Amino acid sequence: MTGLFTPDAVATTLERVRAATPLVHNITNIVAANSTANALLALGASPAMVDAEEEVEPFAAIAAALVVNIGTVTAPQAAAIARATRAARAAGTPWILDPVAVGALAFRARVALDSLAHAPRAIRGNASEILALAHLHGGNAAPPPAGRGVDSLETAEQALSAARGLARATGACVVISGATDHITDGRRVATVANGHPMMTRVTGLGCTATALAGACLAVEPDAMAACAHAMVLIGLAGERAARHAAGPGSLQVGLLDQLHHLTRHAVTHEARIAIIAD
């Protein structure tokens, strides 16, 4: 299995995305929708931003992957999420949950927990979000007193034990974003060290990482490997963009360009991915 967590494997997933142009169904937040769609296009996937309750069931069934992001969730969108995730599960469409700020507000916590009943292939969040979701999924009525909405006060390493438990309980791969990303299926643990500190100054890049993971899930059957590969791709694009960026604004534009221009050579020479528990 360690062969799935190599720079060469990441490059192969990138090539598969570009060859297949997978249709990625996004039910996402209004802050990240534009950047998410553009990043999927730059990578080589085909984004569809469909969140009307009347449309999501048939669309989730025909999409190559479904991305669910609760960042600006509303009651109508929550109803659409329930329908879409149920349809994705029935159709065998892989889907990923981004539990944005799940520890901050009760409504989004309920939406996230209800969604877990429909068997996501993956969950991606920052350390505070993963800690909160694991805590809530464990039957606790209130989230732990940590985190500031989408900001994390913990490191990925501090959330790893909770992530492993959440992965075992849900059957989903869990990704913890951080200075070094940690990805686990409850048994195996991989790390990705690509990225740049300036990426934290651009809103929606975590959401974008989740969307790219959706594209990778469409072409790589091992969910943990797919998510690790996505974290390499966005991290590598971000660090390459940062070399020429004057600030967060030009970094955001440059990241899209770098996703578009990533090559097998760049990935195999610059990816920093490792398996630390197998």
HELIX and SHEET records of a PDB file:
HELIX    1   1 THR A    2  LEU A    4  5                                   3    
HELIX    2   2 PRO A    7  ALA A   20  1                                  14    
HELIX    3   3 ALA A   33  LEU A   43  1                                  11    
HELIX    4   4 VAL A   56  ILE A   62  1                                   7    
HELIX    5   5 ALA A   75  ALA A   91  1                                  17    
HELIX    6   6 ALA A  106  LEU A  116  1                                  11    
HELIX    7   7 ALA A  127  HIS A  137  1                                  11    
HELIX    8   8 ALA A  156  THR A  170  1                                  15    
HELIX    9   9 PRO A  197  ARG A  201  5                                   5    
HELIX   10  10 LEU A  205  LEU A  217  1                                  13    
HELIX   11  11 ALA A  223  ALA A  242  1                                  20    
HELIX   12  12 PRO A  248  HIS A  261  1                                  14    
HELIX   13  13 ARG A  264  GLU A  270  1                                   7    
SHEET    1   A 9 SER A  46  MET A  49  0                                        
SHEET    2   A 9 LEU A  23  ILE A  27  1                                        
SHEET    3   A 9 ALA A  65  ASN A  69  1                                        
SHEET    4   A 9 TRP A  95  ASP A  98  1                                        
SHEET    5   A 9 ALA A 122  ASN A 126  1                                        
SHEET    6   A 9 CYS A 173  SER A 177  1                                        
SHEET    7   A 9 ASP A 181  THR A 184 -1                                        
SHEET    8   A 9 VAL A 189  VAL A 192 -1                                        
SHEET    9   A 9 ILE A 273  ALA A 277 -1                                        
END                                                                             
